[in-house]
Amino acid sequence: MHFKNFIISSIANVILFFLMLITIQNSNYKGKIKFINIETVPLPISFILGSSFLTGSVFGSLIFNINKSKN
């Protein structure tokens, strides 16, 4: 049962990722991510926000499924 929930959330996140890639094709606003002394290439702001949302969604579903399987 828990594996089914994980598969459904994974499919939803993959679909959202591809929709995000399609919608940010003509984004003019670019930014860089700075972490410690590392700096990325200029990326569209919408890609940075969308990827952080999807990362949170993936980790949230993983934590939920891990906690649910312990009970």
PEPE-V669053 format. One record per residue. RES is the residue in one letter. PHI is phi as a letter, one per 30 degrees, with the letter a starting at -180 (* if undefined). BURIAL is b if it has 9 or more other ideal C-beta (glycine too) atoms within 8 Angstrom, else e. D_LAST is the distance of its C-alpha to the last C-alpha in whole Angstrom. Layout:
res=RES phi=PHI burial=BURIAL d_last=D_LAST
res=RES phi=PHI burial=BURIAL d_last=D_LAST
//
This chain:
res=M phi=* burial=e d_last=13
res=H phi=d burial=e d_last=12
res=F phi=d burial=e d_last=15
res=K phi=d burial=e d_last=17
res=N phi=d burial=b d_last=16
res=F phi=d burial=b d_last=16
res=I phi=d burial=e d_last=20
res=I phi=d burial=e d_last=21
res=S phi=d burial=b d_last=20
res=S phi=d burial=b d_last=22
res=I phi=d burial=e d_last=25
res=A phi=d burial=e d_last=25
res=N phi=d burial=b d_last=25
res=V phi=d burial=e d_last=28
res=I phi=d burial=e d_last=30
res=L phi=d burial=b d_last=30
res=F phi=d burial=b d_last=31
res=F phi=d burial=e d_last=34
res=L phi=d burial=e d_last=35
res=M phi=d burial=b d_last=35
res=L phi=d burial=e d_last=37
res=I phi=d burial=e d_last=40
res=T phi=d burial=e d_last=40
res=I phi=c burial=b d_last=41
res=Q phi=e burial=e d_last=44
res=N phi=c burial=e d_last=46
res=S phi=d burial=b d_last=45
res=N phi=c burial=e d_last=48
res=Y phi=d burial=e d_last=46
res=K phi=b burial=b d_last=45
res=G phi=b burial=b d_last=43
res=K phi=c burial=b d_last=42
res=I phi=c burial=e d_last=39
res=K phi=c burial=e d_last=40
res=F phi=b burial=e d_last=37
res=I phi=h burial=e d_last=39
res=N phi=c burial=e d_last=42
res=I phi=c burial=e d_last=41
res=E phi=b burial=e d_last=42
res=T phi=d burial=e d_last=41
res=V phi=d burial=e d_last=44
res=P phi=d burial=e d_last=44
res=L phi=c burial=b d_last=41
res=P phi=d burial=b d_last=41
res=I phi=e burial=b d_last=40
res=S phi=d burial=b d_last=38
res=F phi=d burial=b d_last=36
res=I phi=d burial=b d_last=35
res=L phi=d burial=e d_last=34
res=G phi=d burial=b d_last=32
res=S phi=d burial=b d_last=31
res=S phi=d burial=e d_last=29
res=F phi=d burial=e d_last=27
res=L phi=d burial=b d_last=26
res=T phi=d burial=e d_last=25
res=G phi=d burial=e d_last=23
res=S phi=d burial=b d_last=22
res=V phi=d burial=b d_last=21
res=F phi=d burial=e d_last=19
res=G phi=d burial=e d_last=17
res=S phi=d burial=b d_last=16
res=L phi=d burial=b d_last=15
res=I phi=d burial=e d_last=13
res=F phi=d burial=b d_last=11
res=N phi=d burial=b d_last=10
res=I phi=d burial=e d_last=9
res=N phi=d burial=e d_last=7
res=K phi=d burial=b d_last=6
res=S phi=d burial=e d_last=5
res=K phi=d burial=e d_last=4
res=N phi=d burial=e d_last=0
//
